[in-house]
Amino acid sequence: MTTVEHVRHHESDHPWFIRAAARWLSNWRARRQIRKLSDYETRILNDMGVTRDEVKWAAKLPLSVNPAWELRNRSRTRRVVESSIR
């Protein structure tokens, strides 16, 4: 017998508002995790490759974007620029 748990749906099978709500919820959860990073010591953030200002910036992004992805992209870009200057 097939149950709901056994049926795999493709994301496009859902109406746009369900997909938007799921994306919003995912971005909201990511934002909560990003905000927790602001409690870390600066040296730990440095070990992670991000700055405190980047964490603050990502935590303020709108829910339409994933702050974890944006933080990663911004910190990578900064590190590439910094390494090319040296």
TAHUQUI-V973227 format. One record per pair of residues at least 24 apart in sequence whose C-alpha atoms are under 10 Angstrom apart, sorted by sequence separation. I is the first residue (numbers start at 1). J is the second residue. D is the distance in whole Angstrom. If there is no record, write none. Layout:
i = {I:I}
j = {J:J}
d = {D:D}
//
This chain:
i = {31:34:35:50:51:54:34:35:50:33:34:49:50:31:32:48:49:51:30:31:50:30:31:49:50:31:49:28:31:31:35:30:34:27:28:29:31:33:34:27:28:30:31:32:33:27:28:30:31:32:26:27:28:29:30:31:34:24:25:26:27:28:29:30:24:25:26:27:28:29:30:23:24:26:27:23:24:27:23:24:27:23:20}
j = {55:58:59:74:75:78:59:60:75:59:60:75:76:58:59:75:76:78:58:59:78:59:60:78:79:61:79:59:62:63:67:63:67:61:62:63:65:67:68:62:63:65:66:67:68:63:64:66:67:68:63:64:65:66:67:68:71:62:63:64:65:66:67:68:63:64:65:66:67:68:69:63:64:66:67:64:65:68:65:66:69:66:64}
d = {10:7:6:9:8:10:6:9:6:9:10:7:9:8:8:10:8:10:10:6:9:9:8:10:9:8:8:10:9:8:10:10:7:10:9:10:10:9:7:9:6:10:8:10:8:6:9:7:6:10:9:7:9:9:6:7:9:10:8:10:6:8:10:6:6:10:10:5:9:10:9:8:6:8:7:8:8:8:9:9:10:8:9}
//
